[in-house]
Every structure is written in C-alpha cells, then in structure tokens.
Amino acid sequence: MMRREFVRRPSTAARLSLPPAVFAPVLAGMATIFHRLGWMADGNYIIVLLVSFVFALTGFGLALIGLRSLWTRAALGGLRSAAALFFTLPVLGPAAAAAWLLSTTAPLSDVSTDLEDPPHFSRIGTAADASNVNEPPRLKPDLQKQFYPAATGRRYQLSADSIHAHVIRLFEASGWKVRGGAEFTAGTGEWQIEAEVTTPVAGFRDEVIVRLTDEGESTFVDMRSASLFGANDLGTNARRIVEFMKDLDLQVQSTSAP
C-alpha cells in the first residue's frame, strides 16, 4: 500500500501580511519626522497616521489568518506572519493607547488653574493652520473640575521675583521656548510668562502661560496650558500643569530649606 505524502502549502494571507505591516511604521515614522520639522501641517499629519493605521490593521489581520492556517492545516508562512505582527506594534500600540486615553480623559484642549479669570495669551497661536482659539469658551470648568481636580494654583511665601526665577529655570529645564520676557501688568501686581511647548514624539505645538500675582508677603501662581490643534488633548495639558506645579513645589522647598 502506497503512503500518501503530506504536502504543506503556503498561506496566501501570511504571504500578503508582511508588505502592509512593514509599510505602516515606515509611513508613520516619516510623517512624524516631517511633522516635527514643520514640513507637514497638523491636519495632514493626522490623516497620514490614520492611513498608516489602516495598513497596520490590514497586516495584523492577514497575519492572524496566516497563523490560523498554520495551526489548522500546517500551512507555511508562520515566521512571515509573526514578523508582520511584530512590525505592526509601533503603529497599533500607540493607536490602542490613544483610544484608551480618548475613552478615559475629558474632551478638552485648554486647561487653567483659574477658571474664573484665566491667564490670557498675548497672541492666538503661532501656526497658520491652528484650528483652536486659546481663549474662553474653550475652557470648560465643569468638565475640568470633574476630570482634573488636581490642576490647581499655588501660593508661596516668597517674592514674585524669586518665583519668577524658579519658573524660568523650570521652563528651560523642560525645553520650553520662553516667548519674550515676563510681562508686568501695571496696577494689578501680576507677571505673565509665556512659552511654546513641542510635544515629545509627535511634535504638536502647545502654549503655556504662568501668571504670578504679587500679594505682598506671598505670591500666587496660576498656570494655563492649551493645544493649538484638536479638540481633545488626551489629558496632556492637565498632566503638564500638575507635573509643573509639583516640580515648582520641590524647587521652592529645596531653596527654602535651611
């Protein structure tokens, strides 16, 4: 009796999975570089990221089908499918994180420690394609209080000059580009310090303003952070304010300690 030889056939899905999986991170990476260099507008950058997500999702799905074929009929292409899954991670990972943040953060792009009389930016953005206006009614007090109760101002028992020096030091340490010098508002005893912030990976441009109110024996610090693009910052501005205030607390404490 003749023995039938089992022939393993290649999986078409596994063969097709690798090209879109490899192309997706290359496309997203190049778009990110161009965006950071200012060669690509914010809106176009988002569109390219969505396209790269579609390629990654296609490669991911085909790779899963390829692995299923390997499991059910011992089809060839397991390594190719595994490689495709690996190449989709740089795109699908951040996409999953962004989706989670969208579902857990408030739809805000402007956060201030003072919601009744917020610090006002001296200009409305620097980008020609900026879709936001960094003034109320972008501030949404009810949502901010619900999601970001820790975004509050501080009072220090130091002069405004001393706090100003601490703020500038923190701006420089964070790599924030200070815009002009501190502006003193006559009659109010207030100093305002503005800076332009570039987000670490994607390169979106945000604006920050810190207001120092001279109260005689103390100084009150308010801060506002706003994105120049988009209606949802995924919690970036609130986190920036909370972290900055914590760093300012530590710096003031370290210099005030005997």
C-alpha positions as CSV (number, residue, x, y, z in Angstrom):
1,M,0.0,0.0,0.0
2,M,1.4,3.4,-1.0
3,R,1.8,6.0,1.6
4,R,0.4,9.5,0.7
5,E,2.9,12.2,1.3
6,F,1.5,15.2,3.1
7,V,2.4,18.5,1.3
8,R,2.4,21.7,3.3
9,R,1.1,24.5,1.2
10,P,2.0,28.2,1.8
11,S,-0.6,30.5,3.3
12,T,-1.7,33.3,1.0
13,A,-2.6,35.5,3.9
14,A,0.8,35.1,5.5
15,R,2.5,36.0,2.2
16,L,0.4,39.2,1.9
17,S,0.7,40.2,5.5
18,L,4.2,41.5,5.5
19,P,4.2,44.3,2.9
20,P,1.4,46.4,4.6
21,A,2.8,45.6,8.1
22,V,6.3,46.9,7.1
23,F,5.0,49.9,5.2
24,A,2.8,51.1,8.2
25,P,5.6,52.0,10.6
26,V,7.8,53.4,7.8
27,L,4.9,55.7,6.8
28,A,4.1,56.8,10.3
29,G,7.8,57.4,11.2
30,M,8.5,59.5,8.1
31,A,5.3,61.5,8.7
32,T,6.4,62.1,12.3
33,I,9.8,63.4,11.2
34,F,8.3,65.7,8.7
35,H,5.7,67.0,11.2
36,R,8.4,67.7,13.8
37,L,10.5,69.6,11.2
38,G,7.4,71.7,10.3
39,W,7.2,70.3,6.8
40,M,3.7,68.8,7.4
41,A,0.6,70.5,8.8
42,D,-1.2,69.1,11.8
43,G,-4.3,68.0,9.9
44,N,-2.3,66.3,7.2
45,Y,-0.2,64.5,9.8
46,I,-3.3,63.0,11.4
47,I,-4.6,61.8,8.0
48,V,-1.3,60.1,7.3
49,L,-1.3,58.5,10.7
50,L,-4.8,57.1,10.0
51,V,-3.6,55.7,6.7
52,S,-0.7,54.0,8.4
53,F,-3.1,52.6,11.0
54,V,-5.2,51.1,8.2
55,F,-2.1,49.5,6.7
56,A,-1.0,48.1,10.1
57,L,-4.5,46.8,10.8
58,T,-4.6,45.1,7.4
59,G,-1.2,43.4,8.0
60,F,-2.2,42.4,11.5
61,G,-5.4,40.8,10.3
62,L,-3.7,38.9,7.5
63,A,-1.0,37.7,9.9
64,L,-3.6,36.3,12.2
65,I,-5.2,34.5,9.3
66,G,-1.8,33.1,8.4
67,L,-1.2,31.9,11.9
68,R,-4.6,30.3,12.0
69,S,-3.8,28.4,8.7
70,L,-0.6,27.2,10.3
71,W,-2.5,25.9,13.3
72,T,-5.4,24.3,11.4
73,R,-3.7,22.9,8.3
74,A,0.0,23.3,8.9
75,A,0.3,25.9,6.2
76,L,3.7,27.5,5.5
77,G,4.2,31.2,6.5
78,G,4.3,31.1,10.3
79,L,7.5,33.1,10.5
80,R,6.3,35.7,8.0
81,S,3.0,36.1,10.0
82,A,5.0,36.5,13.2
83,A,7.2,39.1,11.6
84,A,4.2,41.0,10.3
85,L,2.7,41.1,13.8
86,F,6.0,42.5,15.1
87,F,6.1,45.3,12.6
88,T,2.6,46.4,13.3
89,L,3.3,47.0,17.0
90,P,4.8,50.5,16.6
91,V,1.6,51.7,15.0
92,L,-1.1,49.6,16.7
93,G,0.4,50.1,20.2
94,P,0.2,53.9,20.2
95,A,-3.2,53.7,18.5
96,A,-4.5,51.5,21.3
97,A,-3.1,53.8,23.9
98,A,-4.7,56.8,22.2
99,A,-8.0,55.1,22.0
100,W,-7.8,54.3,25.7
101,L,-7.0,57.9,26.6
102,L,-9.9,59.1,24.4
103,S,-12.2,57.0,26.5
104,T,-10.8,58.0,29.9
105,T,-10.0,61.7,29.6
106,A,-12.1,64.8,29.2
107,P,-12.6,66.3,25.7
108,L,-10.6,69.3,26.5
109,S,-7.7,71.1,24.8
110,D,-7.3,74.1,27.2
111,V,-6.8,73.8,30.9
112,S,-6.3,76.5,33.5
113,T,-5.8,76.6,37.3
114,D,-8.0,79.7,37.4
115,L,-11.3,79.1,35.6
116,E,-13.0,82.3,36.5
117,D,-10.2,84.7,35.5
118,P,-7.8,82.6,33.5
119,P,-4.4,84.0,32.3
120,H,-4.8,85.3,28.7
121,F,-2.3,84.5,26.0
122,S,-0.7,87.5,24.3
123,R,-1.4,86.0,20.9
124,I,-3.6,83.3,19.4
125,G,-1.2,80.6,18.4
126,T,1.8,80.6,16.1
127,A,0.7,78.1,13.5
128,A,-1.1,79.3,10.4
129,D,-3.1,76.1,10.4
130,A,-4.1,76.3,14.1
131,S,-7.7,75.3,14.4
132,N,-8.1,76.4,18.0
133,V,-8.5,79.8,19.7
134,N,-6.8,79.8,23.0
135,E,-9.4,81.8,24.9
136,P,-12.7,81.1,26.5
137,P,-15.2,79.5,25.8
138,R,-12.7,76.7,25.1
139,L,-12.3,76.4,28.8
140,K,-14.9,74.0,30.2
141,P,-15.0,74.4,34.0
142,D,-17.4,71.6,34.9
143,L,-15.5,69.0,32.8
144,Q,-12.1,70.2,34.1
145,K,-13.2,70.0,37.7
146,Q,-14.6,66.5,37.2
147,F,-11.6,65.0,35.4
148,Y,-8.7,67.1,36.6
149,P,-9.3,68.3,40.2
150,A,-5.5,68.4,40.9
151,A,-4.9,71.2,38.3
152,T,-4.8,74.0,40.9
153,G,-2.7,77.0,41.6
154,R,-0.2,77.5,44.4
155,R,0.6,80.2,47.0
156,Y,4.2,80.6,48.1
157,Q,5.7,82.7,50.9
158,L,8.2,84.2,48.5
159,S,8.5,87.3,46.5
160,A,7.4,87.4,42.9
161,D,11.0,87.9,41.7
162,S,12.0,84.7,43.4
163,I,9.2,82.6,42.0
164,H,9.8,84.1,38.6
165,A,13.4,82.8,38.7
166,H,12.1,79.4,39.6
167,V,9.6,79.4,36.8
168,I,12.1,80.4,34.2
169,R,14.5,77.7,35.4
170,L,11.8,75.0,35.1
171,F,10.8,76.3,31.6
172,E,14.4,75.9,30.5
173,A,14.9,72.5,32.1
174,S,11.7,71.3,30.3
175,G,13.0,72.6,27.0
176,W,10.1,75.0,26.7
177,K,10.8,78.0,24.5
178,V,10.2,81.2,26.5
179,R,8.4,83.8,24.4
180,G,9.8,87.2,25.2
181,G,10.3,88.3,28.8
182,A,7.9,88.3,31.7
183,E,5.2,91.0,31.2
184,F,4.2,93.1,34.2
185,T,0.7,94.4,34.3
186,A,0.7,97.8,36.0
187,G,-1.9,98.2,38.7
188,T,-2.5,94.5,39.2
189,G,0.8,93.3,40.5
190,E,0.9,90.5,38.0
191,W,3.6,89.0,36.0
192,Q,2.9,86.8,33.0
193,I,5.4,84.4,31.4
194,E,4.6,82.6,28.2
195,A,6.3,79.6,26.5
196,E,5.8,77.4,23.4
197,V,5.9,73.7,24.0
198,T,6.5,70.9,21.5
199,T,5.2,67.5,22.5
200,P,8.0,64.9,22.8
201,V,7.1,62.4,20.0
202,A,4.5,63.8,17.6
203,G,5.8,67.3,17.7
204,F,2.4,69.1,18.2
205,R,2.8,72.7,19.4
206,D,1.1,73.8,22.6
207,E,1.2,77.1,24.5
208,V,1.8,77.7,28.2
209,I,1.3,80.8,30.3
210,V,2.2,81.2,34.0
211,R,0.8,84.2,36.0
212,L,2.4,85.4,39.2
213,T,0.3,87.6,41.4
214,D,2.3,89.6,44.0
215,E,0.3,89.5,47.2
216,G,2.9,91.4,49.3
217,E,4.2,88.7,51.6
218,S,3.3,85.9,49.2
219,T,3.0,85.1,45.5
220,F,0.1,83.2,43.9
221,V,0.9,81.1,40.8
222,D,-1.6,80.3,38.2
223,M,-0.9,78.3,35.0
224,R,-2.7,77.7,31.7
225,S,-1.8,75.2,29.0
226,A,-3.6,75.0,25.6
227,S,-3.1,72.9,22.5
228,L,-3.0,74.7,19.1
229,F,-4.7,71.8,17.3
230,G,-7.6,69.4,18.0
231,A,-10.5,69.3,20.5
232,N,-9.1,66.6,22.7
233,D,-5.5,66.7,24.1
234,L,-5.8,63.2,25.7
235,G,-5.1,64.8,29.1
236,T,-1.8,66.3,28.0
237,N,-2.4,69.9,29.2
238,A,-3.7,68.8,32.6
239,R,-0.8,66.5,33.2
240,R,1.6,69.2,32.2
241,I,0.1,71.6,34.7
242,V,0.0,69.1,37.5
243,E,3.6,68.0,36.9
244,F,4.9,71.6,36.6
245,M,3.3,72.6,39.9
246,K,4.8,69.6,41.6
247,D,8.3,70.4,40.2
248,L,7.8,74.0,41.3
249,D,6.8,72.9,44.8
250,L,10.0,70.8,45.0
251,Q,12.2,73.6,43.7
252,V,10.8,76.1,46.2
253,Q,11.1,73.7,49.1
254,S,14.7,72.8,48.2
255,T,15.8,76.5,48.1
256,S,13.8,77.4,51.2
257,A,15.2,74.5,53.3
258,P,17.7,75.6,55.9
